[in-house]
Amino acid sequence: MQTRIEREKQTIQDMIALYCRKHHNSSSLCPECLDLLKYAHQRLNKCPYQNGKTTCAKCLVHCYHPQRRNKIKIIMRSSGPRMLFYHPVAAIRYLFDKRRREPITPLNKK
């Protein structure tokens, strides 16, 4: 069974792939999208909430650089609705995760 962070990584990878395919006419990730994906995975690895996290949009800690955060927002707006058709299970899981009101206490705080 996948952890919450692993699911989040797969979801962002699927969303970036959908966006890149539509906007960059690329069958695989272009260098710009690949760089963004690596950055997103890096940020998820360092998330203080780990498996207790809510979706990044509702998180109390915004760990993305503002420019990259804006790019992720653009990608999510474009790919989010299409996820129901291309990755329905991931889209439904994301909707359930989004219902979590606030993240569970970070690992580094007791």
C-alpha positions in Angstrom: 0.0 0.0 0.0 1.3 3.5 -0.9 2.0 6.1 1.7 0.3 9.5 1.5 3.6 11.1 0.2 4.0 8.4 -2.5 0.5 9.0 -3.7 1.0 12.7 -3.8 4.2 12.2 -5.8 2.4 10.0 -8.3 -0.5 12.5 -8.6 1.8 15.4 -9.3 3.7 13.3 -11.8 0.5 12.4 -13.6 -0.7 16.0 -13.6 2.6 17.4 -14.9 2.6 14.7 -17.6 -0.9 15.6 -18.7 0.0 19.3 -18.8 3.3 18.7 -20.7 1.5 16.5 -23.3 -1.2 19.1 -23.9 0.9 22.3 -23.8 4.3 21.2 -25.0 3.2 18.5 -27.4 5.7 16.1 -25.9 5.2 12.3 -25.5 7.6 12.4 -22.5 8.3 15.2 -20.1 10.2 18.2 -21.6 13.2 19.5 -19.6 11.2 22.3 -18.0 8.5 19.9 -16.7 11.0 17.3 -15.7 12.8 20.0 -13.6 9.5 21.0 -12.0 8.7 17.4 -11.2 12.1 16.8 -9.6 11.5 20.0 -7.5 8.1 18.9 -6.4 9.4 15.4 -5.4 12.2 17.1 -3.5 9.7 19.4 -1.6 7.5 16.4 -0.8 10.4 14.5 0.6 11.1 17.4 3.0 7.4 18.0 3.9 7.2 18.4 7.7 3.8 16.7 7.8 4.7 13.6 5.7 1.9 11.1 5.8 -0.3 13.3 8.0 -0.4 16.1 5.4 -3.4 17.5 3.7 -3.2 18.7 0.1 -0.5 21.3 -0.6 -3.2 23.9 -1.4 -4.5 23.6 2.2 -1.2 23.2 3.9 -0.1 25.6 6.6 3.5 25.6 5.3 4.0 26.6 1.7 7.4 25.1 0.9 7.4 25.9 -2.8 9.3 29.0 -4.1 6.6 31.5 -5.3 7.5 31.2 -9.0 7.3 27.4 -8.9 4.2 27.5 -6.8 2.5 29.6 -9.5 3.5 27.2 -12.1 2.1 24.2 -10.1 -1.2 26.1 -9.7 -1.3 26.6 -13.5 -0.6 22.9 -14.1 -3.2 21.8 -11.5 -5.9 24.1 -13.0 -5.2 22.6 -16.4 -4.7 19.0 -15.5 -7.1 18.6 -12.5 -10.3 18.2 -14.4 -8.7 15.9 -16.9 -7.4 13.6 -14.1 -10.9 12.2 -13.8 -10.7 10.8 -17.3 -7.0 9.7 -17.4 -6.4 8.8 -13.8 -9.8 8.4 -12.0 -8.6 6.6 -9.0 -5.9 9.1 -8.3 -8.4 12.0 -8.8 -10.9 10.5 -6.3 -8.2 9.8 -3.7 -7.0 13.4 -4.1 -10.6 14.6 -3.5 -10.7 12.6 -0.3 -7.3 13.9 0.8 -8.5 17.4 0.1 -11.4 17.0 2.6 -8.9 16.7 5.5 -9.2 20.1 7.2 -5.7 20.5 8.6 -2.5 18.5 8.6 -1.7 16.2 11.5 1.1 17.6 13.7 4.5 17.6 12.0 7.0 14.9 12.8 9.5 17.3 14.2 7.2 18.8 16.9 5.9 17.0 19.9 
